Amino acid sequence: MPEQRRILRTAIPGPQSKAWHDRRQHSVATGFAATLPVYVEHAGGGIIVDADGNHLIDFASGIAVTSVGASAPAVVSRVQEQAARFTHTCFMVTGYDGFVEVAEALNRLTPGDHAKKTALFTTGAEAVENAVKIARVATRRPAIVVLDHAYHGRTLLTMSMTAKNVPYKDGFGPFAPEVYRAPFPYPYRWPGGPEQAAEQALDRLRDIVTSQLGPDRVAAVVVEPIQGEGGFIVPPAGYLPGLREFTEHHGILLIADEVQTGLARTGDLFACDDESVVPDLICTAKALGGGLPISAVTGRASLMDAVPPGGIGGTYAGNPLACAAALGVLETIEQQDLTGRARAIQAAALPRLRDLANRRPAIGEARGRGAMLAVEFVQPGTTAPAPELARQVAERCHAEGVLVLVCGTYGNVIRLLPPLVIDDDLLADGLSVLEAAVAATDG
């Protein structure tokens, strides 16, 4: 594991990274964006080491993927052992133990004590898309309800379900049919105020479903328990239980997209656990593979078995190397109590972010749960989004060796997703860099 401290040997990016980035410009499609054009030599804990020997503090985790670190021993050893056995057979052709073990673990760990089954795939978007397929077959209904500010993926269906136009949807239409949108309770921006957000958003969703769509046409409502790309928006207390009650009343399935929130990120194993909400189907990915591509849909056994053999799957679905990595991730989360560690990160970081917001008029709100935290930038004295300011703060953090990500429907939110294994000193140093970047940019 690299030394766990921030070290700047060159400007960011340095000459070796610049050389690699120039090669990239000539060989890689422009559609792949580059948040920070540094090129990584190795990583572990809370540190990324680039080609120039700089040690950067990782507040991104590969977009919530390397929650157990980028080279967790249990993940590395299990993958090495599996690679020596075999790398692929296709589970739909000949089975293997790892796929079954991952399914058993997710059946045990996901919310609810009902009988469950699991299907493994490769990406988060695949998981969401297959959850919709399962819901439609199980209910024999066509319509899917999604929410404002949602992000669900880049495939045709999940892109249709995603709210933000640029860069995810612009120019890629026409989109998939039978996808309908309802308001999400965004407390900071809710017109009636945060106290009214949960009930008013539920009232609006109920009206859309009952008056415009017809409950007997709706297969599922798909919700991120905490919205990710939309701006790390935490719904107010009562919203998710109210949504669960409404869907159950009408025989509508509740699909929880926990691709970003799942597996200890929010201080619970799943974000739904915070209010004891039990979805019918739950999607996981990102942190599940510790860096290897794997995703899952876990749900009520009767629903999962509604699809006949051959109806779901994929050549690489539940690849044996990725299954080995997933078992290492789950082992690490449980043995190191990373749900507790996420809560400790919140306890250390969120008060500092809120204090920063109180001192800096360009920060409208600091929010989040566990190690899924964010600050939203606005024009001082207003709630008007300030995306350029967020970009400038991120650039200053990058120049000082702290990797942060910008998100939000309006591009005005900086999100923090540190690995759950980051140490306290490194976390504190990274937060100090962020505070200094805000002070320098905000004046």
WOLINUR-V193734 format. One record per backbone hydrogen bond with DSSP energy under -1.0 kcal/mol. NH is the residue of the N-H (numbers start at 1). CO is the residue of the C=O. Records with the same first field share a line. If there is no record, write none. Layout:
BEGIN
NH: CO, CO
END
This chain:
BEGIN
5: 3
7: 55
18: 14
19: 15
20: 16
21: 17
22: 18
23: 19
24: 20
25: 21
27: 24
28: 24
32: 29
38: 36
41: 49
42: 49
44: 47
47: 44
48: 56
49: 42
50: 54
51: 39
53: 50
55: 7
56: 48
57: 401
58: 46
59: 403
64: 60
65: 61
66: 61
67: 65
69: 66
76: 72
77: 73
78: 74
79: 75
80: 76
81: 77
82: 78
83: 79
84: 80
86: 82
93: 90
94: 90
100: 96
101: 97
102: 98
103: 99
104: 100
105: 101
106: 102
107: 103
108: 104
109: 105
110: 106
117: 299
119: 297
121: 295
127: 123
128: 124
129: 125
130: 126
131: 127
132: 128
133: 129
134: 130
135: 131
136: 132
137: 133
138: 134
139: 135
140: 136
143: 217
144: 178
145: 220
146: 180
148: 182
150: 147
159: 155
160: 156
161: 157
162: 158
163: 150
169: 165
170: 165
172: 169
180: 144
182: 146
186: 184
187: 185
189: 186
190: 186
193: 190
196: 193
200: 196
201: 197
202: 198
203: 199
204: 200
205: 201
206: 202
207: 203
208: 204
209: 205
210: 206
211: 207
212: 208
213: 208
214: 209
217: 214
218: 215
219: 143
220: 143
221: 253
222: 145
223: 255
227: 233
231: 228
232: 228
239: 236
242: 238
243: 239
244: 240
245: 241
246: 242
247: 243
248: 244
249: 245
250: 246
251: 248
252: 247
253: 219
255: 221
256: 281
257: 223
258: 256, 283
262: 258
263: 269
264: 269
267: 264
273: 270
274: 271
276: 273
277: 272
280: 254
281: 254
282: 298
283: 256
284: 296
288: 285
289: 286
292: 289
295: 121
296: 284
297: 119
298: 282
299: 117
300: 280
301: 115
304: 300
305: 301
306: 303
311: 308
318: 121
319: 316
323: 319
324: 320
325: 321
326: 322
327: 323
328: 324
329: 325
330: 326
331: 327
332: 328
333: 329
334: 330
335: 331
336: 332
338: 333
341: 337
342: 338
343: 339
344: 340
345: 341
346: 342
347: 343
348: 344
349: 345
350: 346
353: 349
354: 350
355: 351
356: 352
357: 353
358: 354
359: 355
360: 356
363: 360
364: 376
367: 374
369: 372
371: 265
372: 369
373: 416
374: 367
375: 414
376: 365
377: 412
378: 362
379: 384
382: 379
386: 377
390: 386
391: 387
392: 388
393: 389
394: 390
395: 391
396: 392
397: 393
398: 394
399: 395
400: 396
401: 398
402: 397
403: 57
405: 415
407: 413
408: 229
409: 230
411: 408
413: 407
414: 375
415: 405
416: 373
417: 59
420: 67
422: 419
427: 423
428: 424
429: 425
430: 426
431: 427
432: 428
433: 429
434: 430
435: 431
436: 432
437: 433
438: 434
439: 435
440: 436
441: 437
442: 438
443: 439
END
